[in-house]
Amino acid sequence: MNRVLIVGGGPAGMTAAIALARRGVRSEIVEREVEWQPAGIGIGLQSPPMRALRDLDVLAPIVDRSRHHAVIDMMRPDGVKVAEMPQVNVLGPDDPPFVTMSRMTLHEVLEERLRSFGVPVRLGVTVSSIDGDDVGFTDGTTGAYDLVVGADGVHSAIRRMLLPNAPEPAYAGQVIWRLDVDKPAQLERYTMMLGRETRLGLVPIAPGRAYVWMLDSSLGPERPPAERLLGMLQDRLSKFAFVVPEIAAQITSPAQIDFRALYWLLVRPPWGAGRAVLIGDAAHTTTPHMAWGVGLAIEDALVLGELVASGVDARELPAQLSERRFERCRLIVDGSLQLSRWEREPDTPGADPGRLIAETFKALAAPI
């Protein structure tokens, strides 16, 4: 393969370009947004995706610029600690098992690696048509490519072009509130606070900065009116103690609030058609309950690079990539949905989130 087009400049597309460049395969990225900025605020990476980043030669800067967590503290809403959740480590005793950072930090590390390979990135343009190896772009230009990689997210236009009968993303029954705040001095470790209708995450991501997320089972997918958003958030935060009042005092405008409905998607194999393949959220979108969405995309990219380097024909890639990746991705998508259901129905007989997470992470520790 001499020319590969990657559609989407998020973590999936960026790591795919890095994986291919390390194998001597030229690629270019097109990104529909005019400004190349990451979506979201904070991110956590488990040990297996960090293993993939090590294989892509970008683990060291990630470790250097992130916060490290051996356990996650579990608290009641009143701030009483009730448990610690140890994090699985598949790297080595000197490596962190779980890291958190801002999404901008991850973007910057991956962009630096891309620039070192000279991968071109075109902004403000995406694909309008695919016909064999001929690709049309929204700016009126065309090009011929040996392979197209659809890394354009949950609402992927490439997926609709390649697999018109594939399922659409489905609402998962919860919404998430996200905040970027000054880190309270007392907040030193990743902490989860377990309410009945809401679950709060307090995540140090950088010196003086914290990422706050709140899973909410009390609302539908529609975004509340702007004039109500702040009051609704403050009402929910008022149910929690510890450092939450200090955080709530920082939120004075709806513009500080990121509110999104949660969706899921799992495309059955093959992940693509012709000379085009899907990776990341375009093929499998998970809710954030296991903090594995970007991790799966990074692993997809590594496996894609391995398959291309082994000489797999472009037309065989959709079947071979999904054969390698489907079951692993299903574990996260289905497991995260089950956790979401248990949060929405907390009195479900036999519900055991801790066991489900432990068994899933044990399975994911296996080589990819």
Secondary structure as GFF3:
##gff-version 3
##sequence-region A 1 368
A	DSSP	beta_strand	4	7	.	.	.	ID=ss1
A	DSSP	alpha_helix	11	22	.	.	.	ID=ss2
A	DSSP	beta_strand	27	31	.	.	.	ID=ss3
A	DSSP	beta_strand	42	46	.	.	.	ID=ss4
A	DSSP	alpha_helix	47	55	.	.	.	ID=ss5
A	DSSP	alpha_helix	59	64	.	.	.	ID=ss6
A	DSSP	beta_strand	67	68	.	.	.	ID=ss7
A	DSSP	beta_strand	71	75	.	.	.	ID=ss8
A	DSSP	beta_strand	81	86	.	.	.	ID=ss9
A	DSSP	beta_strand	98	102	.	.	.	ID=ss10
A	DSSP	alpha_helix	103	117	.	.	.	ID=ss11
A	DSSP	beta_strand	121	123	.	.	.	ID=ss12
A	DSSP	beta_strand	127	131	.	.	.	ID=ss13
A	DSSP	beta_strand	134	137	.	.	.	ID=ss14
A	DSSP	beta_strand	142	144	.	.	.	ID=ss15
A	DSSP	beta_strand	147	150	.	.	.	ID=ss16
A	DSSP	alpha_helix	157	162	.	.	.	ID=ss17
A	DSSP	beta_strand	170	182	.	.	.	ID=ss18
A	DSSP	beta_strand	191	194	.	.	.	ID=ss19
A	DSSP	beta_strand	198	206	.	.	.	ID=ss20
A	DSSP	beta_strand	209	216	.	.	.	ID=ss21
A	DSSP	alpha_helix	226	237	.	.	.	ID=ss22
A	DSSP	alpha_helix	244	248	.	.	.	ID=ss23
A	DSSP	three_ten_helix	254	256	.	.	.	ID=ss24
A	DSSP	beta_strand	258	266	.	.	.	ID=ss25
A	DSSP	beta_strand	272	273	.	.	.	ID=ss26
A	DSSP	beta_strand	276	278	.	.	.	ID=ss27
A	DSSP	three_ten_helix	280	282	.	.	.	ID=ss28
A	DSSP	beta_strand	284	285	.	.	.	ID=ss29
A	DSSP	three_ten_helix	288	290	.	.	.	ID=ss30
A	DSSP	alpha_helix	293	309	.	.	.	ID=ss31
A	DSSP	three_ten_helix	314	316	.	.	.	ID=ss32
A	DSSP	alpha_helix	317	344	.	.	.	ID=ss33
A	DSSP	alpha_helix	353	364	.	.	.	ID=ss34
###
